[in-house]
Amino acid sequence: MNTYRKTSIYVGIFFILSTLTGVLSVFAYGDILQSTDYLTEFSANKTRIVIGTILELMCAAAFVLIAVNAYPVMKRFSGPIATGYVVGRSFEAIPFITSVICLLSLVSISQEFTAAGGNNETLLAAGSALQAMRHWANMLGPLVFCGVAAFPFYTLLVKTRLVPGWIGWWGLVATFPYFCAGLASLFGFDTTSAPAILMIAPFAINEMVLAVYLIIKGFNQDALESVN
């Protein structure tokens, strides 16, 4: 009997869903968020912003659902790591929710700004504050908190052999530069630069490889039976 087969499929699906919705949200926003005249742009592109925020909320939910579904399997080997993973991925979701609140608030402010003829210093100041909050939330969530949650997760995969060793080691090693890119971003490191992409890409690719493996093969049954 293949124990936790459905669980592995769900975990794999939510890994893919988190990446897919995150990427689609970037396309939904386009260059609106980087516009110097963002208040006017937000007002004119409300639908795109709302679609982007829905995708971000789906991404945040997927983070939590990955951990919740993986919890029963991880708990068999380490209760503290399993609980920590759920907490870590939940913390990862919080900045996404914060970002969504900022963006929807900016939509409301942009409409007031447009109605005022595009000349209101108070609204401009409020918009700048929300943009700054959204920026820091985006630095903490996808990079720093994700990296913190990933270290114990991949350590457990390596120790338990729930997946092939090369997948676990790849994820564990790739987590370090990924996390470092997140920390560096707090000091102004451009996460869209070529060096940043080289630091982030191995981790992102590994997550997709892990997701596909879990959907097709599932968790190592021998490893699961070893703790019965």
N, C-alpha and C positions, 0 to 999 in steps of 0.2 A: 504494500500500500504506500502510495506517495503522499506522505504527510505534508500538510501546508501547501499543497500544489496551488490551490486558489489564491492563497495568501501571496505567494511569489508572483503570480500573475498580476494581482492588484498592485503590489509594490512596483513592479516594472511599469505598469500602465501609468501610475501616478508620477513616477520619475519622468516619463516621456511627456506627460501632460504638463508638468511644472515647467519644463524647458520650452515646450511648444507655445504655451500661453504667454510665457515671458517674452519670447521672440516676437510673437504676433502683436503684443502690446507695443513693442518698439515700432513696428511698422504702422500700427494704428495712429500713434502720435506723430510719426514722421519727424519733420524739423520744427514742429510747433513749439516744443519745449525749449529749444535753443534760440528761438527768435528774440531779438532785442525788444520787439514790440509785442511781447507775449500776451499782454492783457487784451489787446485788440484781436490777436490771433485766436485766443481762447474763446472769445465771444463769437467769432465767425465760424469756429470749428467745434462747437459744443458736442455734436454727435460723435465725432472722432475721439474726443477726450473721454466721453462716457463709455464708449466701446473699449478704449484702452484701459480704463479703470476696472471695468468688469473682468477683462482678461487678467489684470493684475490680482484681483481678488480670487479668481480661479487658481492662479499660480500660488498664492498664499495658502489657499485651502489644500492644494496638492501637496505642499511641503508637509503640512500636519498629517495628512492622510498617509503619506509615505511612512512616517514614523509610527502612526497608530497601527497600521497594518503589519509593520515589521516587528512591533513590540512583542507579540506572543512567541515569535521565533527567537528573538534576541534574549528574552527573559529566561528561556531554557538554559542559556549559557551564563548570563550575567544580568541580574535584576537591576543593579545600579546603572549599568551602561544602557540598558533598554529604556529605563525611566529617563536617564539623562538625554538620550536621543530624542525622545518625545518632547522634552522641555526645550532642548536646543533648536529643534525645527520649529517649535511654536514661537520661540523668540525670533527666529528668522522671518516668520510670517508677520510679526508685529510692525516692522518698518514698512512692509508693503502696504499694510492697512493705513499706516500713517501717511504714506505717499498718496494713497487714493483720497484720503480726507483732504489733504492739501490741494490736490488737483481739482477736486469738485468744489472746494472753497474758492479756488482761483477762477473757476467758471462763473460763480456767482459774482465775485468781485469784478471780473471782466465785463459782465453785463451792466453792472452799475457804472463802471468806468466809461463804457461806450455811451451809455445814456447821459452821462455828465459831459459829453463832448470830448472825451479823451484828455481831460485836464483836471486831475484831482490828486493832489500830493498825498493825501491820507490813503487813498486807495493804492497808489503806487508803492507807498511804504509797506502797506499790508501785503501787497503782492510780492514784494521783495522778500519779506519775512517768510512767507509760505514757500517761495522758491528755495530759499536757503534750507528750510526744514526738510523739504522733499529731497534736496540734494544729499544731505547728511543721512537721511533714512535710506536712500539708495546705496550709499557707501557701506552702511552697517549691515543691512539685511542680506543681499545676495552674496556678499563677499566675506565679511568678518564673521557674522553669526553662522553662516553656512559652513565656513571653515572650521569653526569651533565644534559644531555638531559632527562634522565629517571625521575628525581624528579618531574618536572612540568607536565610531561606526565601522570604519575600515580596519581599525585594530582588531575588533571582534571578528570581522570577516577573515582576516589573516589567521588568527589563532584557531578559529573553529573550522576553517575550510568549508564553510557553507557554500562558497562558490570557488571556482578554480583559483589557486594561489596567485596566478599572474594578474587576475582581475583585482583581487584584494590588495596586493602589493602596489600595483599601478595606482589604484585609488589613494592608498596611504601616502605614497611618495608624491603624487600630484597635488595632494592637499596642502603640502607645505608652501610651494610657490604661490598657489591660489590664495592661501591665507595671507601670505606676505604682500601680495598685490592689494588685498583689502586693507591691510594696515597702512601700506604706503599711500593709498588713496586718501586717507585721513590727513596726510601731510601734503596733498596736492598732486600726487602721482596720477597721471592721465591714464585711466583704465581703458581708453580706446586706442592707445598708442601700440605700436608693434611689440615693444618689450612686454607690455601688459598682456597682450593677446597670447604671447608665447608662454606666459606664466599661468594664464587662466585656461587656455584651450585643452591641455592634457586632462585636467580635472573634468571639464565639461564633456569631453569625448568619452572618458571612462564611465561617467554616469549613464550615457546612452548605451554603451557596451554592456554594462551591468544590467540595465533595464531589459534589453533584448534577451540577454542570457536568462534572466529570471522568468521572462514570459515563455521562452522556448523550452528551457531545461528545468527550471525551478531550483530550489535549494538542494544541496547535497544530502541525499537520504541517509548515507552512512554516517555523516556528521550528526544528523538529527537523532538517529538511533543510538548513537554513542552516549547520549545523556539520558536515555530511558531508564 
